[in-house]
């Protein structure tokens, strides 16, 4: 059938953007239903190939898949429509939540509500760990990569980018030698001049706000822009994988937020449509609010949003014409499989780290990882975490319903003690 016009794309991707709750798996399933099953705009082979390509890239794979689908159907305008509509509804919700949290987060009742949400976040990250492990850990080498990644980050504090780079290098080398598959003819024949122009254009769009902040001697905004620009390059494996690295930098290196605020940020980001990496926007808003009030909060959040998602358009618009050729390379497949296995260990590190900070009032860093002060154990937090496990892992309640119940449970515990 004929491809859609821009208005049809706007309508369908607007619907996807508003309904894209539940993380990447649910979002990808929703796109498959709309683009392959309902409208027939993409073939199954095209959809799965694009998904594999997006999983090779840093950044949110579901948002990049939407951008690729729009590009394939209507070129760059279609890609912009699809990508922006996937992000903007959630970004608007994050803005409202961040400003509300900044204004009322210290109110005792609000803190009690977030005690329940923090316990739920521990279980949400555990869920993500179990889902990924079931798909990624096939064979002893995958388990070894996962455990090695966990030990490297938890015990030896190896930076996240280094863990991912080593895993990719190992996966590419260890892939059994096989003949590259014959790549089908590309959808649009690429030319190096067009690719260079695309990279230069989107690279400039990415860099301009950072340079403006630097030229204006806005030290805080420059720091925000540079940090989240670096984060955009290393976000392999999704938001959960990079959260531990981001939290360490935001809390310990820059001192923009506290650990409980980071856990709250993830809990609130889970309630919004769109990619979970929008948690970076929440962090930008809150850090800006604490550094200079509402005006700086708006500027920092907008800048964070820009440097988080502009690179996604760069990766897709520059790489999409080469997708069929790239996916025929077994070395790339090996690197992707190794990264997926290592990310299991990275998320395990995040899960343990979050659990320690929720269950214990004091946690100290040592040469052998984070060690809790056992006298600061919180029975209330443990009870709330057990309730969250029952709701999410036992009863398998929808995420939003479970978060709402956990917030109420936190308030109830606060009233009883």
MINU-779310 format. One record per residue (C-alpha): residue in three letters; x, y, z. Coordinates in steps of 0.5 Angstrom, whole numbers, padded with zeros to 4 digits, always signed. Layout:
<nodes>
alaXYZ;...
</nodes>
This chain:
<nodes>
unk+0000+0000+0000;unk+0002+0007-0001;unk+0006+0010+0005;unk+0003+0015+0010;unk+0003+0023+0009;unk+0005+0027+0014;unk-0001+0028+0018;unk-0003+0021+0018;unk+0004+0020+0021;unk+0003+0026+0026;unk-0004+0023+0028;unk-0001+0016+0029;unk+0006+0018+0033;unk+0002+0023+0037;unk-0002+0017+0039;unk+0004+0013+0041;unk+0007+0018+0044;unk+0001+0019+0049;unk+0000+0012+0050;unk+0008+0010+0051;unk+0008+0008+0058;unk+0011+0001+0061;unk+0018+0002+0058;unk+0021+0000+0052;unk+0018-0007+0051;unk+0011-0004+0052;unk+0013+0002+0047;unk+0016-0003+0042;unk+0010-0007+0042;unk+0005-0001+0041;unk+0009+0001+0035;unk+0009-0006+0032;unk+0002-0006+0033;unk+0001+0001+0030;unk+0006+0000+0024;unk+0006-0007+0022;unk+0000-0010+0024;unk-0006-0004+0024;unk-0003+0000+0018;unk+0002-0004+0014;unk+0007+0001+0013;unk+0013-0003+0015;unk+0014-0011+0014;unk+0016-0015+0020;unk+0023-0016+0017;unk+0024-0008+0016;unk+0021-0007+0023;unk+0026-0012+0027;unk+0032-0010+0023;unk+0031-0003+0025;unk+0030-0005+0032;unk+0037-0009+0032;unk+0040-0003+0029;unk+0037+0001+0035;unk+0040-0003+0040;unk+0047-0002+0037;unk+0046+0005+0039;unk+0047+0009+0045;unk+0041+0012+0047;unk+0033+0010+0048;unk+0032+0004+0043;unk+0024+0005+0043;unk+0025+0013+0041;unk+0030+0011+0036;unk+0026+0006+0033;unk+0020+0011+0032;unk+0025+0016+0029;unk+0027+0011+0024;unk+0020+0009+0022;unk+0018+0016+0021;unk+0025+0017+0017;unk+0024+0011+0013;unk+0016+0013+0011;unk+0017+0020+0010;unk+0025+0022+0010;unk+0027+0027+0015;unk+0021+0031+0016;unk+0018+0024+0018;unk+0023+0022+0023;unk+0023+0029+0026;unk+0015+0028+0027;unk+0016+0021+0030;unk+0022+0022+0034;unk+0019+0029+0037;unk+0012+0026+0039;unk+0015+0020+0042;unk+0019+0025+0047;unk+0015+0031+0048;unk+0008+0028+0052;unk+0013+0025+0057;unk+0017+0031+0057;unk+0011+0036+0059;unk+0009+0031+0064;unk+0016+0031+0067;unk+0017+0038+0067;unk+0010+0039+0072;unk+0013+0033+0076;unk+0020+0036+0077;unk+0017+0043+0079;unk+0012+0040+0084;unk+0017+0036+0087;unk+0022+0042+0088;unk+0017+0046+0091;unk+0013+0040+0096;unk+0018+0035+0096;unk+0020+0037+0103;unk+0013+0037+0106;unk+0013+0031+0111;unk+0007+0028+0107;unk+0010+0028+0101;unk+0016+0025+0104;unk+0012+0019+0106;unk+0009+0018+0099;unk+0016+0018+0096;unk+0018+0013+0102;unk+0013+0008+0098;unk+0015+0010+0091;unk+0023+0009+0093;unk+0021+0002+0095;unk+0017+0000+0089;unk+0023+0003+0085;unk+0028-0003+0088;unk+0023-0008+0085;unk+0022-0004+0078;unk+0030-0005+0077;unk+0030-0012+0079;unk+0024-0013+0074;unk+0028-0010+0069;unk+0034-0014+0071;unk+0030-0021+0071;unk+0027-0019+0064;unk+0034-0018+0061;unk+0038-0024+0064;unk+0033-0028+0061;unk+0034-0026+0054;unk+0041-0024+0055;unk+0045-0030+0059;unk+0046-0035+0054;unk+0052-0039+0055;unk+0058-0039+0060;unk+0061-0033+0057;unk+0055-0029+0058;unk+0054-0030+0065;unk+0062-0029+0066;unk+0061-0022+0062;unk+0055-0020+0067;unk+0059-0022+0073;unk+0065-0019+0071;unk+0061-0012+0070;unk+0058-0013+0076;unk+0064-0014+0080;unk+0068-0008+0076;unk+0063-0003+0078;unk+0061-0005+0085;unk+0067-0007+0088;unk+0073-0003+0083;unk+0068+0003+0081;unk+0070+0002+0074;unk+0067+0007+0070;unk+0061+0005+0066;unk+0063+0007+0059;unk+0070+0003+0060;unk+0065-0003+0062;unk+0061-0003+0056;unk+0067-0002+0051;unk+0071-0008+0054;unk+0065-0012+0053;unk+0064-0010+0046;unk+0071-0011+0044;unk+0071-0018+0047;unk+0064-0020+0044;unk+0067-0017+0037;unk+0073-0021+0038;unk+0070-0028+0041;unk+0065-0028+0035;unk+0066-0034+0031;unk+0069-0033+0024;unk+0063-0033+0019;unk+0062-0031+0012;unk+0058-0024+0012;unk+0051-0025+0010;unk+0049-0022+0004;unk+0046-0015+0005;unk+0040-0013+0001;unk+0040-0007-0003;unk+0039-0001+0002;unk+0032+0003+0002;unk+0036+0010+0000;unk+0043+0009-0003;unk+0048+0013+0002;unk+0053+0017-0001;unk+0059+0020+0004;unk+0057+0027+0002;unk+0050+0026+0005;unk+0053+0023+0011;unk+0058+0028+0012;unk+0053+0034+0012;unk+0048+0030+0016;unk+0053+0029+0021;unk+0056+0036+0021;unk+0049+0039+0021;unk+0046+0035+0027;unk+0053+0035+0031;unk+0053+0043+0030;unk+0045+0043+0033;unk+0048+0039+0039;unk+0054+0043+0040;unk+0051+0050+0039;unk+0047+0051+0046;unk+0053+0048+0050;unk+0058+0053+0047;unk+0053+0059+0048;unk+0053+0057+0055;unk+0060+0056+0055;unk+0061+0063+0052;unk+0056+0066+0057;unk+0060+0064+0063;unk+0054+0060+0065;unk+0058+0055+0069;unk+0053+0051+0072;unk+0049+0050+0065;unk+0056+0049+0062;unk+0057+0043+0067;unk+0050+0040+0066;unk+0050+0041+0058;unk+0057+0037+0058;unk+0056+0032+0063;unk+0049+0030+0059;unk+0052+0030+0053;unk+0057+0025+0055;unk+0052+0021+0058;unk+0048+0021+0051;unk+0054+0018+0048;unk+0055+0012+0053;unk+0048+0010+0054;unk+0048+0003+0051;unk+0043-0002+0055;unk+0038+0003+0056;unk+0036+0008+0062;unk+0037+0003+0068;unk+0044+0001+0065;unk+0047+0008+0066;unk+0043+0010+0072;unk+0048+0008+0077;unk+0054+0012+0073;unk+0049+0018+0072;unk+0047+0017+0080;unk+0055+0017+0082;unk+0056+0023+0078;unk+0050+0027+0080;unk+0051+0026+0087;unk+0058+0025+0089;unk+0062+0029+0083;unk+0057+0035+0082;unk+0053+0035+0088;unk+0047+0037+0084;unk+0042+0032+0088;unk+0042+0027+0094;unk+0041+0019+0093;unk+0034+0019+0095;unk+0032+0025+0090;unk+0035+0021+0085;unk+0031+0015+0087;unk+0025+0019+0087;unk+0027+0022+0080;unk+0027+0015+0077;unk+0020+0013+0081;unk+0017+0019+0078;unk+0020+0018+0071;unk+0017+0011+0071;unk+0010+0014+0071;unk+0010+0018+0065;unk+0010+0016+0058;unk+0016+0016+0053;unk+0023+0014+0054;unk+0025+0013+0061;unk+0032+0016+0060;unk+0027+0023+0061;unk+0029+0022+0068;unk+0035+0026+0066;unk+0031+0032+0064;unk+0028+0031+0071;unk+0035+0031+0074;unk+0036+0037+0070;unk+0030+0041+0073;unk+0031+0039+0080;unk+0039+0041+0080;unk+0037+0048+0077;unk+0032+0049+0082;unk+0036+0048+0087;unk+0042+0052+0084;unk+0038+0058+0082;unk+0030+0057+0083;unk+0025+0056+0078;unk+0028+0060+0072;unk+0035+0056+0072;unk+0031+0050+0073;unk+0027+0051+0066;unk+0034+0053+0063;unk+0037+0047+0066;unk+0032+0042+0064;unk+0031+0044+0057;unk+0038+0044+0056;unk+0039+0037+0059;unk+0033+0035+0054;unk+0036+0038+0048;unk+0043+0034+0049;unk+0040+0028+0051;unk+0036+0027+0045;unk+0039+0031+0039;unk+0044+0026+0039;unk+0039+0021+0038;unk+0037+0024+0031;unk+0044+0025+0029;unk+0045+0017+0030;unk+0039+0015+0026;unk+0039+0020+0020;unk+0047+0019+0019;unk+0046+0011+0020;unk+0039+0009+0018;unk+0042+0009+0010;unk+0047+0004+0012;unk+0042-0001+0017;unk+0042-0007+0012;unk+0049-0007+0011;unk+0051-0006+0018;unk+0046-0012+0020;unk+0050-0017+0016;unk+0056-0016+0020;unk+0057-0022+0025;unk+0062-0018+0029;unk+0057-0013+0030;unk+0052-0018+0033;unk+0058-0021+0037;unk+0059-0014+0040;unk+0051-0013+0041;unk+0051-0019+0045;unk+0057-0018+0049;unk+0054-0011+0051;unk+0047-0014+0053;unk+0050-0019+0057;unk+0055-0014+0061;unk+0049-0009+0062;unk+0046-0015+0066;unk+0051-0014+0071;unk+0051-0007+0070;unk+0043-0007+0072;unk+0045-0012+0078;unk+0050-0006+0081;unk+0044-0001+0080;unk+0039-0006+0084;unk+0044-0007+0089;unk+0046+0000+0090;unk+0039+0002+0090;unk+0037-0003+0095;unk+0042-0001+0100;unk+0040+0006+0100;unk+0033+0005+0101;unk+0034-0001+0106;unk+0039+0003+0110;unk+0040+0010+0113;unk+0047+0010+0112;unk+0052+0007+0107;unk+0059+0008+0106;unk+0064+0007+0100;unk+0070+0003+0101;unk+0075-0001+0097;unk+0070-0007+0096;unk+0064-0003+0094;unk+0058+0000+0098;unk+0058-0003+0105;unk+0051-0001+0110;unk+0051+0001+0117;unk+0047-0005+0120;unk+0045-0001+0126;unk+0041+0004+0121;unk+0037-0002+0118;unk+0030+0001+0117;unk+0024-0005+0118;unk+0019+0000+0115;unk+0023+0000+0109;unk+0024-0007+0108;unk+0016-0008+0109;unk+0015-0003+0104;unk+0020-0007+0099;unk+0016-0014+0101;unk+0010-0011+0099;unk+0012-0008+0093;unk+0015-0015+0091;unk+0008-0018+0092;unk+0005-0013+0088;unk+0009-0013+0082;unk+0012-0020+0082;unk+0007-0023+0085;unk+0000-0020+0083;unk+0004-0017+0077;unk+0000-0011+0078;unk+0000-0005+0072;unk+0006-0001+0074;unk+0002+0006+0075;unk-0003+0002+0080;unk+0003-0001+0084;unk+0006+0006+0084;unk+0000+0009+0087;unk-0001+0003+0092;unk+0006+0004+0094;unk+0005+0011+0095;unk-0001+0010+0100;unk+0003+0005+0103;unk+0008+0010+0105;unk+0004+0015+0108;unk+0000+0009+0112;unk+0007+0007+0115;unk+0009+0014+0117;unk+0002+0015+0120;unk+0003+0009+0124;unk+0010+0010+0127;
</nodes>
